[in-house]
Amino acid sequence: MELQGIVDRYAEGLATIDTETTFLRPNQRTGEIYLPGLKTLSEKMAIDDLDSWWARAYPNDFVTDTAHHVQVPFPGERRSTCDQVITTVGQEDDPEWAIEAKYLQLVGDNGKRNDYAVAKAISPYLKDRSLYHDVMKLRQNPIARRLAVIGFSFTYDQSTCANALSIHPDQADRIEQISNVCLQNDGDLSVRPLVEFADGIFRVRELVEGPYCRANFEAWRHPCGGRGVVFGWEVRKEGHRISNTDW
């Protein structure tokens, strides 16, 4: 399977997970229960659920029933794992794709701005566990024939706020918060500029193969969900390993 096909499966699966999930996640700081939906699932929960959905919805995508795994340890790493490893062609014992996934959230469960998404996408610092860090980790630990990083996010503007309000009229306060954040950003809050920044960095450093892939989805169960996008790059195995000693 090519990367665009994987991104398409992610988009379809995330939309389905939004309608099916029954998990109620507590706020780690306050203990308050978040509203249900894809919006408030953790990154790991979303990928675990997506892997299960994919195997159930499209079993013929995989060469065997067990040719899909989550949280696969990197060789020689005690605590570092790869989010998902799948094999759609070839032999299961020679994995086809190793995938690292990132959930970039531009607003929180309460609709207020979340300023961590930029660091989570392009920060060069290990502490931020960014998409950039995932790219480097895969290059240094190529546990499959092909490597990919995939991100997903919701994107907002006044039209999404109006639609969310029509679906969730009892959540006007949350939706107003999103609207205010959009107004602070010239009317919309899209993940596209952040993806394009990441794409530029990856290309200049010759870390990826070809253009990035994308697919849209919709997930309105949470008032701060709505229009979503999945985006992904194939990571280049070959090339110089960048390190601080090169300065």
C-alpha positions in Angstrom: 0.0 0.0 0.0 1.2 3.5 -0.8 1.3 6.3 1.7 -1.8 8.0 0.2 -3.8 4.9 0.8 -2.6 4.7 4.4 -3.6 8.4 5.0 -7.0 7.7 3.4 -7.5 4.8 5.8 -6.5 7.0 8.8 -9.1 9.7 7.7 -11.9 7.2 7.4 -10.9 5.4 10.6 -10.7 8.6 12.7 -14.1 9.6 11.6 -15.6 6.3 12.6 -13.8 6.3 16.0 -15.4 9.6 16.7 -18.8 8.1 16.5 -18.0 4.8 18.3 -15.7 5.6 21.2 -17.1 5.1 24.6 -14.0 6.1 26.5 -14.4 9.1 28.9 -11.0 10.6 29.6 -10.4 12.6 32.8 -8.4 15.9 32.9 -5.1 14.9 34.6 -5.0 18.2 36.5 -8.6 18.7 37.6 -10.1 15.2 37.3 -13.0 16.6 35.3 -14.3 14.3 32.6 -13.8 15.5 29.1 -16.7 15.4 26.6 -16.6 12.2 24.5 -15.3 11.9 20.9 -12.1 11.7 18.9 -11.3 15.3 20.0 -10.5 14.2 23.6 -8.8 10.9 23.0 -5.1 10.8 23.6 -2.8 10.2 20.7 -2.1 6.6 21.8 -5.8 5.8 22.4 -6.6 7.1 18.9 -4.0 5.0 17.2 -4.9 1.9 19.2 -8.6 2.3 18.2 -7.6 3.1 14.6 -5.5 -0.1 14.4 -8.4 -2.2 15.7 -10.9 -0.5 13.3 -8.6 -1.0 10.3 -8.2 -4.7 10.9 -12.0 -5.1 11.4 -13.1 -2.9 8.4 -10.4 -3.9 5.9 -8.9 -7.2 6.9 -7.7 -7.9 3.3 -5.4 -4.9 3.5 -2.9 -7.0 5.6 -0.9 -10.0 4.5 -2.1 -11.9 7.6 -4.5 -11.3 10.5 -1.5 -10.3 12.7 0.4 -8.1 10.2 -0.6 -5.0 12.1 0.8 -3.9 15.5 0.9 -0.9 17.8 3.5 0.2 20.2 6.3 -1.9 18.7 9.6 -1.5 20.6 12.6 -0.2 18.6 15.5 -2.5 18.6 17.9 -1.8 21.5 15.4 0.7 23.1 14.0 -0.1 26.5 11.1 2.3 26.5 10.9 3.8 23.0 8.2 2.3 20.7 6.9 2.8 17.2 3.2 3.8 17.1 2.2 1.4 14.4 3.8 -1.2 12.2 1.9 -2.8 9.3 2.5 -5.1 6.3 0.2 -5.0 3.3 2.6 -6.6 0.8 5.5 -9.1 1.3 6.2 -11.1 4.4 5.0 -10.3 7.9 8.4 -11.0 9.3 9.8 -8.3 7.0 7.5 -5.4 8.0 6.5 -3.0 5.2 5.7 0.3 7.1 6.7 1.7 10.4 4.5 4.7 11.3 4.9 7.4 13.9 1.7 9.5 14.5 1.1 12.9 16.0 -2.2 14.5 17.1 -1.8 18.3 16.8 -4.5 20.1 18.8 -5.0 23.8 18.1 -7.6 24.2 20.8 -8.4 22.3 24.0 -11.5 20.6 25.3 -12.8 24.0 26.5 -12.2 25.7 23.1 -9.4 27.9 24.3 -6.2 28.2 22.4 -3.5 25.5 22.7 -0.1 26.9 22.0 1.8 23.6 22.1 0.9 22.4 18.6 3.7 24.3 16.9 6.4 22.7 19.2 4.8 19.3 18.7 5.1 19.7 15.0 8.5 21.2 14.3 10.5 21.6 17.5 14.1 20.3 17.1 14.3 19.6 20.9 13.9 16.0 22.2 11.8 17.2 25.1 8.9 18.2 22.8 8.6 14.8 21.1 7.7 16.5 17.8 7.0 15.3 14.3 10.6 16.3 13.5 11.8 14.1 16.3 9.7 11.2 15.0 11.3 11.6 11.6 14.8 11.5 13.1 13.9 8.5 15.3 12.7 6.5 12.3 15.8 7.3 10.3 18.0 6.1 13.1 15.8 3.0 13.8 14.5 1.8 10.4 12.4 -1.1 11.7 10.5 -1.6 8.4 11.1 -1.4 4.7 9.4 2.0 4.5 8.9 4.7 7.1 6.3 7.4 7.6 5.2 10.1 9.9 1.4 10.9 10.0 -0.3 13.8 11.7 -3.9 14.7 12.2 -5.7 17.8 13.5 -8.9 19.7 13.4 -9.1 23.1 11.6 -11.5 25.9 12.5 -13.2 29.0 11.1 -16.4 30.8 11.5 -18.3 28.3 9.4 -17.2 25.4 11.5 -18.1 27.3 14.6 -21.6 27.9 13.2 -22.0 24.2 12.3 -20.8 23.1 15.7 -23.3 25.4 17.4 -26.1 23.9 15.3 -25.1 20.4 16.5 -24.2 21.4 20.1 -26.4 24.3 21.1 -25.8 23.6 24.7 -22.0 24.1 24.3 -22.1 27.7 23.1 -19.4 28.8 25.6 -16.9 26.3 24.2 -17.7 27.3 20.6 -17.5 31.0 21.4 -14.0 30.4 22.7 -13.0 28.8 19.4 -14.6 31.7 17.5 -12.5 34.2 19.5 -9.3 32.3 18.8 -10.1 32.3 15.1 -10.8 36.1 15.2 -7.3 36.6 16.8 -5.9 34.8 13.7 -7.6 36.8 10.9 -10.7 34.6 11.0 -9.5 31.0 10.9 -7.3 28.6 12.7 -6.0 26.1 10.1 -3.3 23.5 10.5 -2.2 24.0 6.9 0.5 26.7 7.5 2.0 24.5 10.2 2.1 21.5 7.9 3.7 23.6 5.2 6.3 24.9 7.6 7.1 21.2 8.5 7.2 20.2 4.9 9.7 23.0 4.1 12.0 21.9 6.9 11.8 18.2 6.0 12.5 19.0 2.3 15.4 21.4 2.9 17.1 18.7 5.1 16.2 16.0 2.6 14.5 13.9 5.2 11.4 12.9 3.2 10.5 11.3 -0.1 8.1 13.1 -2.5 5.2 15.5 -1.6 3.2 15.0 1.6 -0.2 13.2 1.4 -3.4 14.5 2.9 -7.0 13.5 3.3 -10.0 15.2 5.0 -12.5 13.8 7.5 -15.3 15.1 9.7 -15.9 14.3 13.4 -18.5 16.5 15.0 -19.3 14.5 18.2 -17.4 16.9 20.3 -18.2 20.7 20.0 -14.4 21.4 19.5 -14.1 18.7 16.8 -15.4 19.2 13.3 -13.4 19.3 10.1 -10.3 17.3 10.4 -7.3 16.6 8.2 -4.7 13.8 8.1 -1.3 14.5 6.5 1.8 12.4 6.2 5.3 12.1 4.8 7.4 9.1 3.7 10.7 9.3 5.6 13.9 8.9 3.7 16.1 6.2 5.1 19.4 7.2 3.4 21.4 10.3 4.0 23.5 12.1 6.5 22.6 11.8 10.2 22.2 15.3 11.5 23.7 16.0 14.9 24.8 18.9 17.0 28.5 18.1 16.4 28.0 19.3 12.8 28.0 22.9 14.0 
